Amino acid sequence: MATSVAPAAVPAHAQQPHPKVRSPARPILKGVGLDAPFFQDKNRAFWTLQSIGWSGYFILRLLSGFANNMGAMFVVHTLLLTATGYSLTLLMGSLFRRLITMRAALTVILSLIAVMVAALSFSIIETWSYATFLKPGAKPVGVAYLGAILLNFALLAAWSALYYGINYYLLLEEEIDQRTALELQASSAQLAMLRYQLNPHFLFNTLNSISTLVLLKQTERANAMLARLSSFLRYTLVNEPTAQVTLAQEVETLKLYLEIEKMRFEDRLRPHFKIDPATIGARLPSLLLQPLIENAIKYAVTPSETGADIWLRATREGAGVRIEVTDTGCEGCDGLSATQSTGVGLANIRDRLAQAYGAAQSFTTRANEDGGFSVIIDIPLDARPLDSRP
């Protein structure tokens, strides 16, 4: 069969994924635990934020006391308040972890009650500490213990709002990640389904041809045909249904397929390849082009006594690759040609292209000047299919 595919090996950059850039600061970040997303370890993130927040509270209260000449005992008072707030918010956090899974109205009501009880406790301890360490002569009674309840309520309410805000954000992120994962699984499943829809008629025809050759005792031809079928099937079964291959690999696979069909149709099947060397590294879903060749054989070669020519052309078009599969039609078949092949095969390819490249591809069909049928596919040259992008 005629071919102008360059014999050079596929470039290494087309075979291997791009290496990840490694920052020189990565060992330092890893040492302090900053090489991963902050909230990847929720427990660590909680304790970090809790410690930072109450440390800030301690420093600000301490500076405020020193600015107002509250004396050295104010340090003890501030330490006690910080420990109290730290402990109360730990208890609140433990409770909120259970409340966050309830209905929203119930969560709000119970959380407000918890904040009010915590603010009341905080106010009582703060008033007692003030009277003990800062004003030893003061003797608060009754409602006097509620003197700081408003400020404490505001502080704990802000802590609660921050707690729920962060956790609801993390829950939303988890749901988005789960939905994304499900969409990717659905996309992969659809790609696999489309791959497995490949028309198996050629397999049945090939097995029938092998059976006929065996009956005619043409064992050498039967063995050769069986070996080629084995090579082709090995490729289709070993490759993942969602795998991407280079155009050069796809062409070699098509040659395996055509060698099988060539033994059936002999000189009636005349395949030709014209591949621009600049396009051989382009990546595309595996066995994308096989149904197009099969359609050309079915509608142009099979019904014609003289057979037909089938061309596979690949050319560079700017930042993309144009792939064209063309046949010369069925001579003397009263208009019967591959133009009738607009069923599962073409729809399959159109769907696989949409799944793989989104809007960055195009798929068109037309009757050509030779009286046959042409399918034109445009894909990006360097882009990887969508399902393989990080």
Summary of the structure (lengths in Angstrom):
residues: 390
radius of gyration: 36.5
end to end distance: 39.8
largest distance: 118.8
contacts: 1124
relative contact order: 0.08
helix: 62%
strand: 12%
